[in-house]
Every structure is written in C-alpha cells, then in structure tokens.
Amino acid sequence: MKDSNPSLLYGRNIRDLGTKEQNGIVLINLDRSYFEDMFRKSNPPGDILIVDDDEILFSSSNRFSSSQIAEFIQDRERGGTSKKMINGTRYFFNVHTNKKTNWDVVSIIPYKNIVREVNQLRLVTISILVTTLIISLIFALFITRRITNQLSMLRTVVEKMEKRDKIAGIDFNNKDELGEIGNQIVHLYNWNNDLTQRLYKSQLKEKEAELLALQSHINPHFLYNTLNTVYWMAEKAKAKQIAQIAINLSKIFKLTLNDGNHITSVKNEIEQVKSYLDIQNIRFDHKIHYSFKIEPDIMEESIIKLLLQPIVENAVYHGLEHQESGTIIIEGTRIEEGLLFIIRDTGKGFDMKAADGDKSGYALKNINERLKIYYGEGYGLKIESEIGKGTTVYLKAGQKNDEIIHDNF
C-alpha cells in the first residue's frame, strides 16, 4: 500500500460471529480520480475540499497552500457560510457535513464570481424593466394620440357648430366611447340643420301663401255668382264661346280655391287642366290638341293641388302659343314610390343649359320645391327638352293623406 498512488483507504476488522475473534481486515482503497470525476461533472465555480476532522481528504485544485488550508480548517464552523480574506482576495466559504461519513464538504468561491452573477442577474432584470417601460410608453403614446386625435376632431366639430357650418368629411372611430359620442353629435347637428332649413323653406312658403291670400282677398261667393251671371247672360245672348269661357273659368277658380284645402284629388287636377285648355283653345281657335291617359284607379288618389295646371300653362305659353298647332299629352300611372305624371308637348323646346338662370321657370321650380317639402327629397320634377322637338316633364308625387303630409310638413 505504501507504493500506491495517494488515495483514501478505509479499513474494518473481520471477526468471527460466534467467538468475535479477529479473522482478518477489509481494506477499501478509493482513488482520488473518483472525486475528481464527480466534481468535474458538477463544474463548481470555485474550489472543493473534503475534510475529515483536521485532515484534508481531497482538494479540487492546488490554488491554496497547505498552511492556508490548515488555518481555515482550524477556524471553520460546522455548517453555514462565512467570508474570509486570502492573499488580499475575498472568498465565500460554505461548509456542509455528510451525516454518514461525518466528512465536511467545503466550497471556496471567489466573491467576484458571486458578484458577477448578481450583476448579470441585475443587468437582465434592468433590461427587462427598461424593455417593459419602453413598450408601456409606446402603448401609452398610441392610446394618448388616439384620444388626442378624437378630441381634436371634436374641437373642429364644435368650431363648425359655432359658425353654423355644415359638418362633412369628419368620421370618428367608433371603437371607443369618445368616437361614438362624436359621431352622434355630428349626426344630431346635421339632422338639426336639415330640419332648420326645411323649417325656413316652410316659413317662406307660408309667407308667400299669406301674401297671395292678401292679394286675392275677394269673397269667393261673389266671384262664383259673378261668373255664373256672365255665363247665363252669354247663354241668353247665344254667345256660346263667352259662356264656355265663363263656366270653365268658374271651374278653375273653384278647383283652385278647393274650400281652402291644399289637398285635392287627381280627378280635380285633371278637370282643372281640361278647363284651362278649353279656355285656351277658344282663344287660339282650337289649335291645341290634348289627350289624357290616366289610370282609372288613381283618379281618387289625394295629392297637393296646383301641380299639373302650371306645367300645362308653361307648355302653352312657352311652347305652343307661337306655333300654328301643337299637342299636349298628359299621362298618369301608379308606381312603387307613389304617382308618376308625364306631360309631353310638341312645342319649340329650349336649351336646358341656357334655361338654368331663366326666371320664366319659376313656376316649375316652385312646384319642385313644394313636392320635396311635402313628400321628401326623392320626389319632384325632371325636365327633358330639345329645341325643335318639344319638352317632357316628369312629375313624381307621393301617396300620403292630409294628416301625414301635415305631420311631415
């Protein structure tokens, strides 16, 4: 055994179980390479010592001298961690006692190694915190900018509302409450503006009606009686044409007044047009030919009065009066949205571009506005004309009773 490599030798006596006499010795030789392989696999950050009382059984390196190790062994405490200075370098000493062998396993770790790990952990922690902070700032900036943009748009809306301007092209993001509020404000403001404009138009129409009523403030019964008197005097004098003019004029006047009601029937509108054309034919020696193509089932439908007669009068005055002869055709039919009337004439026609600023079209503009006020924007007039080929007017009216029209109005 003396010639073998340095090793750990463990021995026990072998005794007889009956007489307890010594029969021999068991020697177990544990090579150092066992410990070296074991601690090499664990890859310790410092040095490892195995100590039995005051004797060093194993040392993973020869970094420390025997005297330094002996000093530590003498001063060591059983278990726990301590700090010591060796050659001006601070070390952590950790002692663990094996309960079976009663050996002390001592680890000696340089202080700078532990600090390096702590610094690395601190650096990783700081990096994570900084990254989290940057992400939070970016997210907060995104939310702040989004809210700021919504507030800026809301401020623009308020400025336009103060100036009573129309709000268009501003669309809030509906993904948050502020956007929903902004879009609702814009909708209510535009809706209110639209109602205000319609109210102004209605008031203007009302003022015009009041003015017309003042201008024609004549007792209707007086006019009826006068026209009837003219009619019977003409009949008595056998002046057929004068009588015909008088009776047709009486019909026109009666249908126009309509007992003060602004709602009439399609039948009355057709009668009024027919009476007007009969008077004009007496004036122009029957040079105006006319025909009606009205569906029978719409004759009793209610519409606002004075729609067809002004259009026919416009056709006679601007299209047929200066011609040798001409034709007017009036058609009426029911469509899905209401009633459609088509008034065609074979007059001289006109240039539609040049007629945009012509004051002679005031009657047609008035009818168009009345239709839109009473029935909505989807209703009104459409005019097609060509010089030398005549004019066609499309009139689209709704189907509403008097009560509904008044509510909308």
C-alpha positions in Angstrom: 0.0 0.0 0.0 2.9 2.3 0.6 3.9 2.3 -3.1 0.4 3.1 -4.4 -0.9 6.5 -5.5 -2.3 8.8 -2.9 -5.7 7.5 -2.1 -8.3 7.1 0.6 -8.0 3.9 2.5 -10.9 2.6 4.6 -10.4 -0.5 6.8 -12.5 -2.7 9.1 -11.8 -5.8 11.1 -13.3 -9.1 10.1 -14.4 -11.1 13.2 -16.0 -14.4 13.9 -19.7 -14.1 14.6 -19.5 -16.7 17.4 -16.2 -16.1 19.1 -15.7 -12.5 17.9 -12.1 -13.4 17.2 -10.3 -11.4 14.5 -10.1 -13.3 11.3 -8.8 -10.6 9.0 -9.0 -7.0 7.8 -11.1 -5.5 4.9 -9.3 -2.6 3.2 -11.2 -0.4 0.7 -8.9 1.9 -1.4 -10.8 4.8 -3.0 -8.8 6.5 -5.7 -8.7 10.3 -6.0 -10.0 10.2 -9.5 -13.4 9.3 -8.1 -13.7 12.7 -6.5 -12.1 14.4 -9.5 -14.7 12.9 -11.9 -17.5 13.7 -9.6 -16.7 17.3 -9.1 -15.6 17.8 -12.7 -19.1 16.8 -13.8 -20.7 19.3 -11.3 -18.4 22.1 -12.6 -18.2 24.0 -9.4 -17.5 27.8 -9.6 -14.6 27.6 -7.1 -12.6 25.0 -5.2 -13.9 21.9 -3.4 -12.3 20.4 -0.3 -13.3 17.2 1.6 -12.1 17.3 5.2 -12.1 14.7 7.9 -11.6 16.4 11.2 -8.3 18.3 10.6 -7.2 16.1 7.7 -7.7 17.1 4.1 -9.0 14.1 2.2 -9.4 15.8 -1.2 -8.8 19.2 -2.8 -10.0 20.0 -6.3 -7.0 22.3 -7.0 -3.7 23.4 -5.6 -4.6 27.1 -5.6 -4.2 27.4 -1.8 -1.1 26.4 0.2 -1.3 23.8 3.0 -0.8 26.4 5.7 -3.8 28.5 4.3 -6.0 25.4 4.2 -4.9 24.3 7.6 -5.7 27.8 9.0 -9.1 27.6 7.5 -9.7 24.1 8.8 -8.9 25.2 12.3 -11.2 28.2 12.1 -14.1 26.7 10.2 -17.5 26.5 11.7 -19.7 23.4 11.3 -22.2 24.3 8.5 -23.1 27.6 7.2 -21.4 30.3 5.1 -18.6 32.7 6.0 -16.3 35.2 4.3 -12.5 35.3 4.6 -9.6 37.1 3.0 -6.8 35.1 1.5 -3.9 36.8 -0.2 -6.0 40.0 -0.4 -8.9 38.3 -2.2 -12.3 37.8 -0.6 -13.8 34.4 -0.6 -17.0 32.8 0.4 -16.7 29.6 2.4 -19.6 27.2 2.6 -19.4 24.0 4.8 -21.7 21.0 4.6 -21.3 17.9 6.8 -22.1 14.5 5.4 -24.1 12.6 8.1 -22.9 9.1 7.1 -19.2 9.8 6.8 -19.0 12.8 9.1 -16.9 14.5 6.4 -17.0 18.2 5.7 -17.5 19.2 2.1 -16.1 22.8 1.8 -16.6 25.0 -1.2 -14.4 28.1 -1.6 -15.9 30.6 -4.1 -14.3 33.9 -5.0 -16.5 36.9 -4.0 -16.2 38.4 -7.5 -17.8 35.3 -9.1 -20.9 35.7 -7.0 -21.0 39.4 -7.6 -20.6 38.8 -11.3 -23.7 36.5 -11.3 -25.6 39.0 -9.2 -24.6 41.8 -11.6 -25.6 39.7 -14.6 -29.0 39.0 -12.9 -29.3 42.7 -12.1 -28.5 43.6 -15.7 -31.1 41.1 -17.0 -33.7 42.5 -14.6 -32.9 46.1 -15.5 -33.1 45.1 -19.3 -36.5 43.5 -18.7 -37.7 46.6 -16.8 -36.4 49.0 -19.4 -38.0 47.0 -22.2 -41.3 46.8 -20.4 -41.1 50.5 -19.7 -40.5 51.3 -23.4 -43.3 49.0 -24.5 -45.6 50.7 -21.9 -44.6 54.1 -23.1 -45.2 53.2 -26.8 -48.6 51.8 -25.9 -49.5 54.8 -23.7 -48.4 57.1 -26.6 -50.6 55.2 -29.0 -53.6 55.5 -26.8 -52.9 59.1 -26.0 -52.5 60.0 -29.6 -55.7 58.2 -30.5 -57.6 60.1 -27.8 -56.0 63.3 -28.7 -57.0 62.9 -32.4 -60.6 62.2 -31.3 -60.5 65.3 -29.1 -59.0 67.4 -31.9 -61.8 66.3 -34.3 -64.4 67.0 -31.6 -62.9 70.5 -31.2 -63.2 71.0 -35.0 -66.8 69.9 -34.9 -67.6 72.4 -32.1 -66.0 75.2 -34.0 -68.1 74.4 -37.1 -71.2 74.2 -34.9 -70.4 77.7 -33.6 -70.1 79.0 -37.1 -73.3 77.1 -38.2 -71.2 75.4 -40.9 -72.2 72.1 -42.4 -70.1 69.2 -41.0 -68.9 66.8 -43.6 -65.9 64.6 -44.0 -65.4 64.1 -40.2 -65.6 60.4 -39.2 -64.9 59.4 -35.6 -63.6 56.0 -34.6 -66.5 54.0 -33.1 -64.2 51.7 -31.2 -64.3 53.9 -28.1 -67.0 55.9 -26.3 -65.5 59.2 -27.4 -65.9 58.3 -31.1 -69.4 57.1 -30.6 -70.3 60.4 -28.8 -68.6 62.4 -31.6 -70.4 60.6 -34.4 -73.7 61.1 -32.6 -73.1 64.8 -32.1 -72.3 65.2 -35.9 -75.4 63.2 -36.8 -77.7 65.2 -34.5 -76.2 68.5 -35.7 -76.6 67.7 -39.4 -80.1 66.4 -38.7 -81.0 69.6 -36.8 -79.5 71.7 -39.6 -81.6 69.8 -42.1 -84.8 70.3 -40.1 -83.9 74.0 -39.7 -83.5 74.5 -43.4 -86.8 72.7 -44.0 -88.5 75.0 -41.4 -87.1 78.1 -43.2 -88.4 76.9 -46.5 -91.8 76.1 -45.0 -91.9 79.5 -43.4 -91.1 81.1 -46.7 -93.8 79.2 -48.4 -96.2 80.2 -45.6 -95.4 83.9 -46.1 -95.9 83.5 -49.9 -99.2 81.9 -49.3 -100.2 84.7 -46.9 -99.2 87.3 -49.5 -101.2 85.6 -52.2 -104.2 85.3 -49.8 -104.0 89.1 -49.2 -103.6 89.8 -52.9 -106.7 87.8 -53.7 -108.8 88.8 -50.7 -112.1 88.7 -52.5 -115.2 87.0 -51.4 -115.3 83.6 -53.3 -119.1 83.6 -53.4 -119.1 87.0 -55.1 -116.8 85.6 -57.9 -118.9 82.4 -58.3 -122.0 84.4 -58.6 -120.5 86.9 -61.0 -119.1 84.2 -63.3 -122.4 82.4 -63.2 -124.2 85.6 -64.1 -121.8 86.1 -67.1 -122.5 82.5 -68.2 -126.3 82.9 -68.2 -126.1 86.3 -69.9 -123.9 84.8 -72.6 -126.3 81.9 -73.0 -129.2 84.3 -73.2 -127.3 86.3 -75.9 -126.4 83.0 -77.6 -122.7 83.8 -77.2 -121.6 80.2 -76.8 -117.8 80.9 -76.6 -118.3 83.5 -73.9 -120.5 81.2 -71.9 -117.9 78.4 -72.3 -115.1 80.7 -71.1 -117.2 81.8 -68.1 -118.1 78.3 -67.0 -114.6 76.9 -67.4 -113.1 79.9 -65.6 -115.6 79.3 -62.8 -114.5 75.6 -62.6 -110.8 76.7 -62.5 -111.5 79.2 -59.8 -113.5 76.7 -57.7 -110.9 73.9 -58.0 -108.0 76.3 -57.2 -109.6 77.6 -54.0 -110.7 74.0 -53.1 -112.5 75.3 -50.0 -109.2 76.4 -48.5 -107.8 72.9 -48.5 -104.3 72.3 -50.0 -105.1 68.7 -50.7 -107.1 67.7 -53.8 -107.7 64.6 -55.9 -106.2 63.6 -59.2 -109.6 63.8 -60.8 -109.9 67.5 -59.8 -106.4 68.3 -61.1 -107.3 66.8 -64.5 -110.6 68.7 -64.5 -108.7 71.9 -63.8 -106.3 71.3 -66.7 -109.1 70.4 -69.1 -110.9 73.7 -68.2 -107.8 75.6 -68.7 -107.1 74.0 -72.1 -110.7 74.6 -73.2 -110.3 78.3 -72.5 -107.0 78.5 -74.4 -108.5 76.7 -77.4 -111.2 79.3 -77.5 -108.5 82.0 -77.5 -106.3 80.3 -80.1 -109.1 78.8 -82.4 -108.6 75.2 -81.3 -105.0 74.9 -82.4 -104.1 72.9 -79.2 -104.8 69.2 -79.3 -104.7 67.4 -76.0 -105.3 64.0 -74.6 -105.3 62.3 -71.2 -104.0 58.8 -70.4 -104.8 58.5 -66.7 -105.1 55.1 -65.0 -108.7 54.9 -63.6 -107.6 53.6 -60.2 -105.6 56.7 -59.3 -108.3 59.2 -60.1 -109.4 59.4 -56.4 -105.9 59.5 -55.0 -105.1 62.6 -52.9 -102.2 64.9 -53.9 -101.3 68.5 -53.2 -103.2 70.9 -55.5 -101.9 73.1 -58.4 -99.3 70.6 -59.7 -100.4 69.9 -63.3 -102.1 73.1 -64.4 -99.0 75.4 -64.0 -96.9 72.8 -66.0 -99.5 72.8 -68.8 -99.7 76.6 -68.8 -95.9 76.8 -69.1 -96.1 74.4 -72.1 -98.8 76.6 -73.8 -97.1 79.9 -73.1 -93.5 78.9 -73.9 -94.0 76.1 -76.4 -97.3 76.2 -78.3 -98.6 79.8 -78.3 -96.5 80.9 -81.2 -97.0 77.8 -83.3 -99.8 77.0 -85.8 -100.8 73.9 -83.8 -99.5 71.6 -81.2 -100.2 68.7 -79.0 -100.1 68.1 -75.2 -100.4 64.6 -73.8 -100.8 64.0 -70.1 -100.2 60.5 -68.6 -100.7 59.3 -65.1 -99.8 56.0 -63.5 -99.1 54.4 -60.2 -95.5 53.4 -59.3 -94.0 51.8 -56.3 -93.0 55.1 -54.7 -96.2 56.9 -55.4 -97.7 58.5 -58.5 -96.0 59.5 -61.8 -97.3 62.1 -64.2 -95.7 62.7 -67.6 -96.6 65.9 -69.5 -95.4 66.0 -73.1 -95.8 68.8 -75.6 -94.7 69.3 -79.2 -93.7 72.9 -78.7 -90.5 74.6 -79.8 -88.4 73.2 -76.9 -85.5 75.0 -75.3 -81.8 74.7 -74.4 -81.7 73.3 -70.9 -78.2 74.7 -70.1 -79.3 78.2 -71.1 -82.5 77.9 -69.1 -80.9 77.3 -65.7 -80.9 81.0 -64.9 -84.2 81.9 -66.7 -86.8 83.4 -64.4 -89.6 82.1 -66.7 -89.1 78.7 -65.0 -90.1 80.0 -61.6 -93.5 78.1 -61.6 -91.8 74.8 -62.3 -89.2 75.5 -59.5 -91.9 76.3 -57.1 -93.7 73.0 -57.9 -90.5 71.1 -57.5 -89.8 72.7 -54.1 -93.4 72.0 -52.9 -93.1 68.3 -53.9 -89.9 67.9 -52.0 -91.2 69.7 -48.9 -94.4 67.7 -48.7 -93.2 64.3 -49.9 -89.4 64.3 -49.4 -86.2 64.6 -51.4 -87.0 61.6 -53.6 -89.9 63.4 -55.2 -90.1 66.4 -57.6 -89.8 67.3 -61.3 -87.5 66.1 -64.0 -87.5 68.1 -67.3 -86.2 67.0 -70.7 -86.3 69.3 -73.7 -84.7 69.7 -77.1 -85.0 72.7 -79.4 -87.5 71.9 -82.2 -88.7 68.7 -80.6 -90.7 69.7 -77.6 -90.5 69.3 -73.9 -91.3 66.4 -71.5 -91.9 66.9 -67.7 -91.8 64.0 -65.3 -93.7 64.7 -62.0 -93.3 62.3 -59.2 -95.6 62.7 -56.2 -96.2 60.6 -53.1 -99.3 58.9 -51.8 -100.0 60.5 -48.4 -103.2 61.6 -46.8 -103.7 65.1 -45.4 -102.8 64.2 -41.8 -99.5 62.6 -42.7 -98.5 65.4 -45.0 -99.2 68.0 -42.3 -97.0 66.0 -39.8 -94.1 65.9 -42.2 -94.6 69.5 -43.2 
